């Protein structure tokens, strides 16, 4: 009986940990170790993000005044995800919202490349291994509580919608990081390899 209780306790502990995300921020003033890209974003979450984007691309859409025909599905790109995660993490830690990195210690690309100011999405993509490309784009948002909610916001915005529907893009990565006060910062990266 005692063994059965121990086994059930262990199973409950393992199941209780599934699907939870906890991001412990580095100090903004000092980063003692490189950013570790988590498997906190479970493969099912990555797949869901990709499925939602491809669902949007599968139908003819109007972005602003331009009509976009249905576009081919995107493939998941781990380097684009890592660049997106880096930027979402930087924005969440500093509560700074911009396509340009904060230029602080959490702006890893800026620090590692000695840029002296905030990184941009092209520099972050290259720093994370997305080197030979013909095109890149980035969507950012904050405050949305789910992938569905942030996608609705982006599809309602002309410029963000154009990035999502652009038929030239073939690859995609998306990340969410929560700030200490629980606000989600989202980054989507799109690319086309040469």
C-alpha positions as CSV (number, residue, x, y, z in Angstrom):
1,X,0.0,0.0,0.0
2,X,2.8,2.4,0.9
3,X,4.6,1.7,-2.4
4,X,1.4,2.3,-4.3
5,X,0.9,5.7,-2.6
6,X,4.6,6.6,-3.4
7,X,4.1,5.7,-7.0
8,X,0.8,7.8,-7.2
9,X,2.6,10.7,-5.5
10,X,5.4,10.5,-8.0
11,X,3.0,10.4,-11.0
12,X,1.1,13.4,-9.6
13,X,4.3,15.4,-9.2
14,X,5.4,14.6,-12.8
15,X,1.9,15.4,-14.3
16,X,1.7,18.6,-12.2
17,X,4.9,19.8,-13.7
18,X,3.9,19.2,-17.3
19,X,3.0,22.2,-19.4
20,X,4.0,24.8,-16.8
21,X,6.5,27.5,-17.7
22,X,8.7,29.3,-15.3
23,X,11.1,31.9,-16.6
24,X,13.6,33.1,-14.0
25,X,15.1,36.4,-15.3
26,X,18.8,37.3,-15.2
27,X,19.5,40.5,-13.4
28,X,19.2,43.4,-15.9
29,X,22.6,44.7,-14.7
30,X,24.5,41.5,-14.9
31,X,24.2,38.3,-16.9
32,X,26.6,35.8,-15.6
33,X,25.8,33.0,-18.1
34,X,24.5,32.9,-21.6
35,X,20.8,32.7,-22.2
36,X,19.6,29.1,-22.3
37,X,16.8,28.6,-24.8
38,X,14.3,26.6,-22.9
39,X,12.5,23.6,-23.8
40,X,10.0,25.5,-21.6
41,X,8.1,26.1,-24.9
42,X,7.0,22.5,-25.4
43,X,7.0,21.1,-28.8
44,X,3.2,21.0,-28.8
45,X,3.2,24.8,-28.2
46,X,5.6,25.4,-31.0
47,X,3.4,23.2,-33.3
48,X,0.3,25.0,-32.2
49,X,1.9,28.4,-33.0
50,X,2.9,27.1,-36.4
51,X,-0.5,25.6,-37.1
52,X,-2.3,28.9,-36.2
53,X,0.0,30.9,-38.6
54,X,-0.4,28.3,-41.4
55,X,-4.2,28.3,-40.8
56,X,-4.2,32.1,-41.3
57,X,-2.0,31.8,-44.4
58,X,-4.3,29.1,-45.9
59,X,-7.1,31.6,-46.7
60,X,-7.2,34.7,-48.9
61,X,-6.9,37.8,-46.6
62,X,-7.0,41.5,-46.9
63,X,-4.2,43.3,-45.0
64,X,-4.9,47.0,-45.0
65,X,-5.8,47.7,-48.7
66,X,-3.8,44.8,-50.2
67,X,-5.3,41.4,-51.0
68,X,-3.1,38.4,-50.2
69,X,-4.0,35.1,-51.8
70,X,-3.6,32.0,-49.7
71,X,0.1,31.3,-49.1
72,X,2.1,28.1,-48.7
73,X,2.6,26.8,-45.2
74,X,5.7,27.8,-43.3
75,X,8.2,25.5,-41.7
76,X,9.3,25.9,-38.0
77,X,12.8,27.3,-37.7
78,X,14.7,26.8,-34.4
79,X,17.1,29.7,-35.1
80,X,14.2,32.1,-35.8
81,X,12.6,30.8,-32.6
82,X,15.8,31.4,-30.6
83,X,16.0,35.0,-32.0
84,X,12.3,35.5,-31.1
85,X,12.9,34.1,-27.6
86,X,15.9,36.3,-27.1
87,X,14.0,39.5,-28.0
88,X,10.8,38.5,-26.0
89,X,13.1,37.8,-23.0
90,X,14.8,41.2,-23.4
91,X,11.5,43.1,-23.7
92,X,10.0,41.2,-20.7
93,X,13.0,41.7,-18.4
94,X,13.3,45.4,-19.2
95,X,9.6,46.1,-19.9
96,X,10.8,47.8,-23.0
97,X,8.7,47.4,-26.1
98,X,10.4,48.0,-29.5
99,X,11.7,46.1,-32.5
100,X,15.1,47.5,-31.3
101,X,16.7,45.7,-28.4
102,X,17.1,47.5,-25.1
103,X,20.9,47.7,-25.3
104,X,21.0,46.4,-21.7
105,X,22.5,43.1,-20.5
106,X,19.4,41.2,-21.5
107,X,19.9,42.3,-25.1
108,X,22.3,39.3,-25.7
109,X,23.1,40.0,-29.3
110,X,24.0,43.7,-28.5
111,X,26.3,42.6,-25.7
112,X,27.9,39.7,-27.6
113,X,28.5,41.7,-30.7
114,X,29.6,44.8,-28.8
115,X,27.1,46.9,-30.8
116,X,26.9,49.6,-28.1
117,X,23.2,50.1,-28.7
118,X,20.1,47.9,-29.1
119,X,20.2,45.0,-31.6
120,X,17.8,44.7,-34.5
121,X,15.9,41.6,-35.7
122,X,18.4,41.0,-38.5
123,X,21.3,41.0,-36.1
124,X,19.5,38.8,-33.6
125,X,18.5,36.3,-36.4
126,X,22.1,36.1,-37.6
127,X,23.5,35.8,-34.0
128,X,21.2,32.8,-33.5
129,X,22.2,31.0,-36.6
130,X,19.8,32.2,-39.3
131,X,22.6,33.4,-41.6
132,X,22.0,32.8,-45.3
133,X,18.7,34.5,-45.9
134,X,16.9,36.4,-48.6
135,X,14.4,38.1,-46.3
136,X,13.4,38.6,-42.7
137,X,10.5,40.2,-40.8
138,X,9.5,40.5,-37.2
139,X,6.1,41.0,-35.5
140,X,6.0,42.0,-31.8
141,X,3.2,42.4,-29.3
142,X,2.6,42.5,-25.6
143,X,-0.3,41.9,-23.2
144,X,-2.1,39.1,-25.2
145,X,-2.8,36.2,-23.0
146,X,-2.7,33.4,-25.7
147,X,-1.4,32.6,-29.1
148,X,-5.0,32.9,-30.5
149,X,-5.4,36.4,-28.9
150,X,-2.0,37.7,-30.2
151,X,-2.7,36.3,-33.7
152,X,-6.1,38.1,-33.8
153,X,-4.3,41.3,-32.9
154,X,-1.7,40.8,-35.6
155,X,-4.2,39.9,-38.2
156,X,-6.1,43.1,-37.5
157,X,-3.0,45.2,-38.1
158,X,-2.1,45.9,-41.7
159,X,1.7,45.6,-41.3
160,X,1.7,42.6,-39.1
161,X,-0.9,40.9,-41.3
162,X,1.4,41.5,-44.4
163,X,4.3,39.7,-42.7
164,X,2.1,36.7,-41.8
165,X,0.6,36.5,-45.3
166,X,3.8,37.3,-47.3
167,X,4.2,34.4,-49.7
168,X,8.0,34.9,-49.9
169,X,8.5,33.7,-46.4
170,X,9.1,30.0,-45.9
171,X,10.2,29.7,-42.3
172,X,8.9,30.8,-38.9
173,X,9.7,31.0,-35.2
174,X,7.6,32.5,-32.4
175,X,8.2,33.0,-28.6
176,X,6.4,34.3,-25.6
177,X,8.1,35.4,-22.3
178,X,6.3,36.8,-19.3
179,X,7.6,39.7,-17.3
180,X,7.8,39.5,-13.5
181,X,4.4,41.2,-13.4
182,X,2.9,38.5,-15.7
183,X,2.6,40.5,-18.9
184,X,3.4,38.4,-22.0
185,X,5.8,39.7,-24.6
186,X,5.5,38.1,-28.0
187,X,7.9,37.9,-31.0
188,X,7.3,36.3,-34.3
189,X,10.1,36.0,-36.9
190,X,9.7,35.1,-40.5
191,X,12.5,34.3,-43.0
192,X,13.5,32.9,-46.3
193,X,16.7,31.0,-46.8
194,X,18.9,31.6,-49.8
